[in-house]
Amino acid sequence: MTFHCFFEQSGTFKNEFKKLGYEAYDYDILNDFGETDYVVDLFKDIETAYERERERTVFDNVKEEDQIIAFFPCVRFENQIMLSFRGQTYQLQNWTDIQKMEYDMKLMAELKQMYDLVNKLFIICMKRNIKLIVENPYSEEHFLRRYWCLLPSVIDRDRRERGDYYKKPTQYWFVNRKPSNNLIFEAIPQNSLGLTDPIRMMHKEDYEKIGNINRKTARSMIHPDYANRFIREFIL
C-alpha cells in the first residue's frame, strides 16, 4: 500500500507513514521544504483527468490498494473570505465601494475555480474507485460546510488533543472508504501546555526548513505527533 500526499510539501504525513512502514510520496507545485517527491501542478492534472481521461496524470500512479490524502488549499473557503466579500477586513477598510465590488468579482472567480477543482478531485476518485481523504479547516462559515452536498466523515474540533500545535478545528472527507476509528491507548502528547507562543513549539528541523518563518506559515504546520496519531486512529 502506498500513500500519495497531495498538496503537502512539508513531508509531515509522508514521513509518519514511512515511520510506520509504508511507502509514501509528497506531490506539490512547490518544494520549499525539500520534501516534495513529485513537483507537479496538481490543479492542471485534476483538470486533465476530469476533462480528458485518456491523458496520463498523477492519478495513474495510484493503484487499487493505494490511498490519496489531499490537503486541499483552503484560502478561498475559510472564514476570512466572507469578511473580504463584505469589505470588512483591515486591508479593505479605506477602499471605495467600487473598488470593493470589483474585488468581489475577482474573489468570486477564484472561489469558483477552487470549488470546481475540489469537486472534480472527488468525482475523479469516485469514478476510478480511488480511496481519497481530503483535509480542510472546519468552521460554521467555511464555504464547503455551507455550500456542499458532502458532509465530512471526521471533524477534529481541537487538534491539540491529538498532539498538534494549535486547536485549529479541521474536517476530513473519506471517499471509497470509511474512517478506521481505532482505539489508541496512549497518553496524548502535550505539545501546547505552558507555551504562549506556538512558534516556539516547532521542532528545530521544521524551523530550519521554513527559513524566514512567519505566523501564517507556522499555523499551517502540523505536528508529527498529530499526524502519527491521526494515521493510526483513522487511516490504518
BAFIDO-695916 format. One record per residue (C-alpha): x, y, z; residue in one letter; residue number from 1. Coordinates in Angstrom, 2 decimals. Example, Ala and Ser with C-alpha at 12.3 -4.5 7.8 and 13.67 -1.06 7.14 Angstrom:
% residues 2
+---------+---------+---------+---------+-----+
|       u |       v |       w | residuo | num |
+---------+---------+---------+---------+-----+
|   12.30 |   -4.50 |    7.80 |       a |   1 |
|   13.67 |   -1.06 |    7.14 |       s |   2 |
+---------+---------+---------+---------+-----+
***
This chain:
% residues 236
+---------+---------+---------+---------+-----+
|       u |       v |       w | residuo | num |
+---------+---------+---------+---------+-----+
|    0.00 |    0.00 |    0.00 |       m |   1 |
|    1.30 |    3.45 |   -0.97 |       t |   2 |
|    0.06 |    6.78 |    0.32 |       f |   3 |
|    0.06 |    9.72 |   -2.09 |       h |   4 |
|    0.04 |   13.04 |   -0.19 |       c |   5 |
|   -1.33 |   15.78 |   -2.44 |       f |   6 |
|   -0.64 |   19.46 |   -1.71 |       f |   7 |
|    1.81 |   18.54 |    1.07 |       e |   8 |
|    5.36 |   19.81 |    0.72 |       q |   9 |
|    6.28 |   19.70 |    4.42 |       s |  10 |
|    6.63 |   15.91 |    4.43 |       g |  11 |
|    4.90 |   15.66 |    7.83 |       t |  12 |
|    2.30 |   13.00 |    7.00 |       f |  13 |
|    4.55 |   11.39 |    4.40 |       k |  14 |
|    7.36 |   10.83 |    6.90 |       n |  15 |
|    4.99 |    9.48 |    9.56 |       e |  16 |
|    3.63 |    6.96 |    7.04 |       f |  17 |
|    7.22 |    5.93 |    6.37 |       k |  18 |
|    7.97 |    5.55 |   10.08 |       k |  19 |
|    5.02 |    3.17 |   10.26 |       l |  20 |
|    6.49 |    1.08 |    7.43 |       g |  21 |
|    4.52 |    2.35 |    4.44 |       y |  22 |
|    5.63 |    3.81 |    1.13 |       e |  23 |
|    4.57 |    7.45 |    0.80 |       a |  24 |
|    5.21 |   10.42 |   -1.52 |       y |  25 |
|    4.53 |   14.15 |   -1.45 |       d |  26 |
|    3.09 |   15.94 |   -4.50 |       y |  27 |
|    3.04 |   19.73 |   -4.80 |       d |  28 |
|    3.94 |   22.54 |   -7.20 |       i |  29 |
|    6.41 |   23.93 |   -4.62 |       l |  30 |
|    9.35 |   22.38 |   -2.80 |       n |  31 |
|   10.18 |   24.94 |   -0.11 |       d |  32 |
|   10.87 |   22.22 |    2.49 |       f |  33 |
|   12.92 |   19.93 |    0.26 |       g |  34 |
|   10.38 |   17.15 |    0.83 |       e |  35 |
|    8.34 |   17.22 |   -2.40 |       t |  36 |
|    8.94 |   13.97 |   -4.26 |       d |  37 |
|    6.92 |   14.97 |   -7.34 |       y |  38 |
|    6.92 |   18.66 |   -8.25 |       v |  39 |
|    3.72 |   18.84 |  -10.27 |       v |  40 |
|    0.84 |   21.21 |  -10.99 |       d |  41 |
|   -1.91 |   19.21 |   -9.30 |       l |  42 |
|   -4.59 |   21.66 |  -10.41 |       f |  43 |
|   -3.63 |   21.02 |  -14.03 |       k |  44 |
|   -3.65 |   17.26 |  -13.51 |       d |  45 |
|   -7.09 |   17.42 |  -11.86 |       i |  46 |
|   -8.44 |   19.36 |  -14.84 |       e |  47 |
|   -6.82 |   16.96 |  -17.30 |       t |  48 |
|   -8.01 |   13.81 |  -15.54 |       a |  49 |
|  -11.54 |   15.22 |  -15.37 |       y |  50 |
|  -11.75 |   16.50 |  -18.95 |       e |  51 |
|   -9.52 |   14.06 |  -20.83 |       r |  52 |
|   -9.43 |   10.73 |  -19.04 |       e |  53 |
|   -7.09 |    9.09 |  -21.57 |       r |  54 |
|   -4.22 |   11.52 |  -20.94 |       e |  55 |
|   -1.75 |   10.43 |  -18.28 |       r |  56 |
|   -1.81 |   12.23 |  -14.91 |       t |  57 |
|   -0.70 |   11.61 |  -11.33 |       v |  58 |
|   -3.90 |    9.65 |  -10.78 |       f |  59 |
|   -2.47 |    6.90 |  -12.98 |       d |  60 |
|    0.22 |    6.35 |  -10.30 |       n |  61 |
|   -2.44 |    5.34 |   -7.77 |       v |  62 |
|   -3.06 |    1.60 |   -7.60 |       k |  63 |
|   -6.21 |   -0.07 |   -6.29 |       e |  64 |
|   -4.70 |   -0.69 |   -2.85 |       e |  65 |
|   -3.23 |    2.82 |   -2.56 |       d |  66 |
|   -4.75 |    5.91 |   -0.98 |       q |  67 |
|   -4.61 |    9.66 |   -1.62 |       i |  68 |
|   -4.65 |   12.11 |    1.27 |       i |  69 |
|   -5.10 |   15.66 |   -0.05 |       a |  70 |
|   -4.52 |   18.82 |    1.97 |       f |  71 |
|   -6.59 |   20.85 |   -0.46 |       f |  72 |
|   -5.80 |   24.61 |   -0.48 |       p |  73 |
|   -8.36 |   26.35 |    1.73 |       c |  74 |
|   -7.59 |   30.05 |    1.31 |       v |  75 |
|  -10.81 |   30.70 |   -0.65 |       r |  76 |
|  -13.02 |   28.55 |    1.60 |       f |  77 |
|  -12.15 |   29.84 |    5.08 |       e |  78 |
|  -13.91 |   32.45 |    7.24 |       n |  79 |
|  -11.64 |   35.25 |    6.07 |       q |  80 |
|  -13.11 |   35.09 |    2.56 |       i |  81 |
|  -16.55 |   36.02 |    3.89 |       m |  82 |
|  -15.14 |   39.12 |    5.58 |       l |  83 |
|  -13.37 |   40.02 |    2.35 |       s |  84 |
|  -16.60 |   39.73 |    0.37 |       f |  85 |
|  -18.25 |   42.11 |    2.83 |       r |  86 |
|  -15.31 |   44.53 |    2.66 |       g |  87 |
|  -14.74 |   44.19 |    6.41 |       q |  88 |
|  -11.08 |   43.18 |    6.52 |       t |  89 |
|   -8.48 |   45.64 |    7.72 |       y |  90 |
|   -6.86 |   45.87 |    4.28 |       q |  91 |
|  -10.12 |   46.97 |    2.64 |       l |  92 |
|  -11.33 |   49.49 |    5.22 |       q |  93 |
|  -10.29 |   52.54 |    3.14 |       n |  94 |
|  -11.43 |   51.18 |   -0.23 |       w |  95 |
|  -14.33 |   52.71 |   -2.12 |       t |  96 |
|  -17.48 |   50.68 |   -2.76 |       d |  97 |
|  -16.48 |   50.43 |   -6.43 |       i |  98 |
|  -13.08 |   49.00 |   -5.51 |       q |  99 |
|  -14.70 |   46.52 |   -3.14 |       k | 100 |
|  -17.22 |   45.35 |   -5.75 |       m | 101 |
|  -14.51 |   44.87 |   -8.37 |       e | 102 |
|  -12.51 |   42.92 |   -5.82 |       y | 103 |
|  -15.60 |   40.83 |   -5.01 |       d | 104 |
|  -15.89 |   39.80 |   -8.65 |       m | 105 |
|  -12.24 |   38.70 |   -8.62 |       k | 106 |
|  -12.75 |   36.76 |   -5.38 |       l | 107 |
|  -15.86 |   35.04 |   -6.73 |       m | 108 |
|  -13.99 |   33.92 |   -9.86 |       a | 109 |
|  -11.19 |   32.49 |   -7.71 |       e | 110 |
|  -13.66 |   30.85 |   -5.35 |       l | 111 |
|  -15.49 |   29.21 |   -8.26 |       k | 112 |
|  -12.22 |   27.90 |   -9.66 |       q | 113 |
|  -11.31 |   26.28 |   -6.34 |       m | 114 |
|  -14.82 |   24.95 |   -5.82 |       y | 115 |
|  -14.78 |   23.37 |   -9.29 |       d | 116 |
|  -11.38 |   21.82 |   -8.63 |       l | 117 |
|  -12.31 |   20.22 |   -5.31 |       v | 118 |
|  -15.48 |   18.78 |   -6.87 |       n | 119 |
|  -13.51 |   17.44 |   -9.84 |       k | 120 |
|  -10.97 |   15.82 |   -7.49 |       l | 121 |
|  -13.77 |   13.96 |   -5.71 |       f | 122 |
|  -15.51 |   12.99 |   -8.96 |       i | 123 |
|  -12.26 |   11.61 |  -10.44 |       i | 124 |
|  -11.66 |    9.43 |   -7.38 |       c | 125 |
|  -15.29 |    8.29 |   -7.24 |       m | 126 |
|  -15.26 |    7.27 |  -10.90 |       k | 127 |
|  -11.91 |    5.48 |  -10.64 |       r | 128 |
|  -12.68 |    3.94 |   -7.24 |       n | 129 |
|   -9.62 |    5.60 |   -5.71 |       i | 130 |
|   -9.53 |    5.83 |   -1.92 |       k | 131 |
|   -9.36 |    9.51 |   -1.03 |       l | 132 |
|   -9.10 |   11.55 |    2.17 |       i | 133 |
|   -9.38 |   15.34 |    1.94 |       v | 134 |
|   -8.48 |   17.75 |    4.76 |       e | 135 |
|   -9.72 |   21.32 |    5.24 |       n | 136 |
|  -10.37 |   23.67 |    8.16 |       p | 137 |
|  -13.73 |   23.43 |    9.91 |       y | 138 |
|  -15.99 |   26.30 |   10.97 |       s | 139 |
|  -19.60 |   27.39 |   10.66 |       e | 140 |
|  -18.64 |   29.92 |    7.97 |       e | 141 |
|  -16.44 |   27.54 |    5.97 |       h | 142 |
|  -17.70 |   27.54 |    2.38 |       f | 143 |
|  -17.75 |   23.75 |    1.98 |       l | 144 |
|  -19.71 |   23.36 |    5.20 |       r | 145 |
|  -22.42 |   25.71 |    3.99 |       r | 146 |
|  -22.47 |   25.12 |    0.24 |       y | 147 |
|  -21.64 |   21.50 |   -0.49 |       w | 148 |
|  -23.56 |   18.24 |   -0.76 |       c | 149 |
|  -20.92 |   16.14 |    1.06 |       l | 150 |
|  -20.62 |   16.02 |    4.82 |       l | 151 |
|  -17.21 |   15.42 |    6.45 |       p | 152 |
|  -16.52 |   11.95 |    7.81 |       s | 153 |
|  -14.38 |   13.20 |   10.71 |       v | 154 |
|  -14.43 |   16.58 |   12.48 |       i | 155 |
|  -11.49 |   17.23 |   14.79 |       d | 156 |
|  -12.58 |   20.21 |   16.89 |       r | 157 |
|   -9.36 |   20.55 |   18.89 |       d | 158 |
|   -6.23 |   19.17 |   17.26 |       r | 159 |
|   -4.22 |   19.77 |   20.44 |       r | 160 |
|   -5.98 |   16.75 |   21.93 |       e | 161 |
|   -4.07 |   14.61 |   19.43 |       r | 162 |
|   -0.77 |   16.43 |   19.96 |       g | 163 |
|   -0.87 |   19.34 |   17.49 |       d | 164 |
|    0.44 |   22.88 |   17.93 |       y | 165 |
|   -2.94 |   24.61 |   17.62 |       y | 166 |
|   -6.61 |   23.99 |   18.33 |       k | 167 |
|   -7.49 |   24.76 |   14.68 |       k | 168 |
|  -10.69 |   22.69 |   14.06 |       p | 169 |
|  -10.34 |   20.51 |   10.98 |       t | 170 |
|  -12.66 |   18.36 |    8.87 |       q | 171 |
|  -11.85 |   15.29 |    6.80 |       y | 172 |
|  -13.82 |   13.67 |    3.99 |       w | 173 |
|  -13.29 |    9.95 |    3.30 |       f | 174 |
|  -14.17 |    8.68 |   -0.20 |       v | 175 |
|  -14.44 |    4.99 |   -1.16 |       n | 176 |
|  -13.56 |    4.03 |    2.41 |       r | 177 |
|  -14.61 |    4.79 |    5.98 |       k | 178 |
|  -12.52 |    6.08 |    8.88 |       p | 179 |
|  -10.98 |    3.22 |   10.82 |       s | 180 |
|  -11.82 |    4.62 |   14.28 |       n | 181 |
|   -9.09 |    2.60 |   16.00 |       n | 182 |
|   -8.62 |    2.99 |   19.75 |       l | 183 |
|   -5.20 |    4.38 |   20.65 |       i | 184 |
|   -4.25 |    3.50 |   24.23 |       f | 185 |
|   -1.53 |    6.12 |   24.66 |       e | 186 |
|   -1.19 |    9.37 |   26.55 |       a | 187 |
|   -1.92 |   12.45 |   24.45 |       i | 188 |
|    1.29 |   14.39 |   23.70 |       p | 189 |
|    1.05 |   17.75 |   25.47 |       q | 190 |
|    2.83 |   19.92 |   22.94 |       n | 191 |
|    0.92 |   23.11 |   23.75 |       s | 192 |
|    0.87 |   23.16 |   27.57 |       l | 193 |
|    2.65 |   26.09 |   29.18 |       g | 194 |
|    3.72 |   27.74 |   25.93 |       l | 195 |
|    2.32 |   31.11 |   24.93 |       t | 196 |
|    3.99 |   31.32 |   21.54 |       d | 197 |
|    3.26 |   28.27 |   19.35 |       p | 198 |
|    6.18 |   29.13 |   17.06 |       i | 199 |
|    8.50 |   28.07 |   19.90 |       r | 200 |
|    6.86 |   24.65 |   19.86 |       m | 201 |
|    8.08 |   23.86 |   16.38 |       m | 202 |
|   10.80 |   21.28 |   16.02 |       h | 203 |
|   14.18 |   22.83 |   15.26 |       k | 204 |
|   14.34 |   20.99 |   11.94 |       e | 205 |
|   10.92 |   22.35 |   10.95 |       d | 206 |
|   12.06 |   25.88 |   11.76 |       y | 207 |
|   15.18 |   25.48 |    9.67 |       e | 208 |
|   13.26 |   24.04 |    6.72 |       k | 209 |
|   10.94 |   27.03 |    6.59 |       i | 210 |
|   13.75 |   29.59 |    6.81 |       g | 211 |
|   12.31 |   33.05 |    7.44 |       n | 212 |
|    9.39 |   31.80 |    9.49 |       i | 213 |
|    6.16 |   33.76 |    9.98 |       n | 214 |
|    2.96 |   33.08 |   11.88 |       r | 215 |
|    0.96 |   32.27 |    8.75 |       k | 216 |
|    3.42 |   29.53 |    7.87 |       t | 217 |
|    3.54 |   28.33 |   11.46 |       a | 218 |
|   -0.24 |   27.96 |   11.62 |       r | 219 |
|   -0.18 |   25.77 |    8.51 |       s | 220 |
|    2.26 |   23.30 |   10.08 |       m | 221 |
|    1.07 |   20.03 |   11.59 |       i | 222 |
|    2.98 |   18.43 |   14.46 |       h | 223 |
|    4.39 |   14.97 |   13.61 |       p | 224 |
|    2.77 |   13.57 |   16.77 |       d | 225 |
|   -0.63 |   14.64 |   15.48 |       y | 226 |
|   -0.01 |   13.16 |   12.04 |       a | 227 |
|    1.14 |    9.87 |   13.51 |       n | 228 |
|   -1.82 |    9.57 |   15.84 |       r | 229 |
|   -4.35 |   10.54 |   13.16 |       f | 230 |
|   -2.89 |    7.99 |   10.75 |       i | 231 |
|   -3.11 |    5.17 |   13.28 |       r | 232 |
|   -6.55 |    6.18 |   14.57 |       e | 233 |
|   -8.41 |    6.86 |   11.32 |       f | 234 |
|   -6.40 |    5.68 |    8.29 |       i | 235 |
|   -4.65 |    2.36 |    9.02 |       l | 236 |
+---------+---------+---------+---------+-----+
***
